[in-house]
Amino acid sequence: MRVTELEYRADSAARVEALSERPWCAFLDSGTSGAATERSANARYDILAADPWVTLTTRGKVTTIRSRATEQHSLEDPLALIGEHLGKRCEASPDLPFCGGALGYFGYDLGRRFEALPCRAEADIGMPDLAVGLHDWAVVVDHLTRRAWLVGQGRDERTFAEWDTLVDELERPRRRPAAPFEVLSPIAADFDRQTYGRAFGRIKTHIRDGDCYQVNLTQRFEARVRGNAWQAYLKLRRINPAPFSAWLDHPHGRILCSSPERFLELRGDRVETKPIKGTRPRSPSADRDREFAEELRSSGKDRAENVMIVDLLRNDLGRSCVPGSIHATRLFDIESFASVHHLVSTVTGRLAADRHAVDLLRGCFPGGSITGAPKVRAMQIIDSVERHRRSVYCGAIGYIGFDGNMDTNIAIRTLVQTGERIYAWAGGGIVADSEAEAEFQESLDKAAALLAILDRADSRRAG
């Protein structure tokens, strides 16, 4: 392994732009732009990578594995394929969270590989179910210690041969102009209040009939656009910073994510998941803002909803963790972000010695906070009431390192640009005492920052 310390820069955006002409440019963004804030202890590291020497993309039952010289197709479990390509675990760095490995996204519909689900909802977005690159090098920025490094493994023969050029590129980043981004149409939603109410009513019937306890209902927004969404991502991270944000520029499309939610973190054998269930909007009035936070903290409905998902995740972790090691270490913390307050709990466990990060991910996928409980039945109901498949949304974005460590988010507060269309989503959990109007409004509160990105007049001014 080779490590070169780089000049610390409070904002990693210029370095991302320096890498933007390399394929599969990826930016796991802590949302700090210079300081690990009191708002979130998770907001510390930025990770930048590009130009993987192997890529894996899954569509339905087929995974395509491309290197610079070959292309293969496999019907094997795509997560097992990732594990095979990661190979023997290397020694973990005590200072760096990621020293190369698999980095990309795991779309919500990848769950169809692991659970028996119907296929009623329409798959109209041309993104793979999984898109992961094997990255031999990465830039890691620590905003707490204000240091930055380029780290490489040398598994790709080009890495060390091009090392000095890469260091120079990162130390003197040249901004590369991107095509202006412009929204060309009004925002279209696949639910209005009436159609949302009908879907909501069907879910409530399932709950009354005892089919499920909770179901996450999502609505989708879309618009026609022109140009490169990087400028839109810069705006998103400015107005809605979040500790598990991401920018992925793949051949299939671009992903803009400002997620506040950790899905799974694995460090050594220690596992952590931090489900979010419960939301209130922020207010410009300090007094009203505190009232919203306290209302969320004391809400019996939101606390009950949160506990349902905590129990679901404890069960999911039980597939890969040592029996007796799983604990809900924190319940009902309030975490406040730019546009919303969230109710967050923390569940930890210890990975069994014969298990790998990919086993942990498979056993918990997709995250219970965005499905409902029980998970498989909730997902079946979701497929029957939502008009379209979720694509990247509600999947996970993150990495599995060569050292076996992993960190992934829940891909909420996410936009996906493919061709001349851009998509955004927002939803929430429906339980027995949910009210349709309140849930519909909550989805709009969650979508507020995303819809601001799709404002036509504002995008024209930015362009």
C-alpha positions, 0 to 999 in steps of 0.5 A: 500500500502507498500513501501520500499526504495531500494539502488539506482543502476544506471543500473537496468539490474542486478535486472532484471536478479535477477527476470528472473526466475519469470514468466512474467518478465518485464522491462520498461527501460528508456534507461538512465542507470543512468542519465535523459539526455538532449536528452530526458526529458522522460528518467527518470523512470525504472519499473521492475515487475514479477510474476503477479497473473492474466494474460490476453492473447487475440488471435482473439476473445478469451481472456484467463484469468489465475490466479494461480488456474483458467482459464477462456475464454471470448469473451468480449472486452479485454480492458474492461476485463482489466478495470474490473480486475483493479477494483476500482481506488486507490489513486495515489502516487505523487512520483511514476509513477506506483504502480501496475496494468496491464503491458504488450503489446497490439499488432498491430493486436488487432486493428482488435477487434475495426475496420473492417479490412480484413485478407489478411496478413499472421499471422505466428508469434505465439504471442498473440494479447494482453498479460498483467499481473496484477502485485501487486508489482513493482520496480520503479527506478528514475534516476533523484533523484537517488532513488529506491523503491519496492511498493506493493498493497496487492491485491495478498495475496502472496505479503506481505507474501513474501515481505522480501524475495523479498526485499532481492532478489532485494538488493542483486541481484544474476546474473543468467547465461542465455543461450548464444545468437547466430544468426544461419542464414543470415538475410532474408527480406520480401521486396527487392528493387524491391518488395518494389517498387511494394508495394510502387507503389500500395500505391501511386496509392491509394493516387492519387485516393484519398483513403488516404493521407498517409500510413505506409509501413513496411518491416520485417526481420528475422533470425534463432537463439539459446539461450536467447535474454536477451544478445541481449537486453543488446547490443540493449540498449547499442547501441540504448538507447531510453526512451520507451524501454522494455524487456518482457519475456513471455511464448509465446516469448521475446520482445526487444524494444528500442522505442523512441516514447510515444503513450499515457500518462495519469496522473490524467485527463491529456493526452499526445501523442507525435507522430514521423513523419520525420527521418534523419540518424545520422552522426559521423561528427558533422557538417554533423550531424547538417546538417541532423537535420536542413534538417529535421527541415526545410523539407516541406514534413516531416512537412506536414506528421507530421501535418497529424498525429497530426490532426489524433491524435487530432481526436482520442483523441476527442473520450475520451477527454473533447471537446475543451481541445485538443491542439497541444502544440508543433510542429516539435521538433527535438529529436536526438537518437543514430542512427536517428534524429526524428521530434516530436510533442506533443498533449495534452487533458483532459480526460472526467470524465466518461472515463477510461484509457482503453477507451482512449487506445481503441479510439486511437489504434493503434497509427496513426503515424504507420498507416497513414491517414485516419486511417482505410483506411490506415490499410486496405491498409497496410493489402493488401500490406504487406506480414505478419501481424505485431504482436507486432510491431506497437502496444504498450507496457506499463502499466495501473495502479490501480490508473488509470494512464497509459503510453505506447509506440509505439512498434517500433525499436522492435524485437520478439523472438519466439522459434528459430526465431527472427523478426524485422521491420522497416517502414515509412510513404508514402505520395504523394511526397515520393520517393521509394528509399528514403523511402526504405533507411529510413527503413534501417536507422531505422532498423540499430541498430536492424540489428546489433543485428542480425549480426552472427559474432558479436553474436558468439563473444558475446556468 
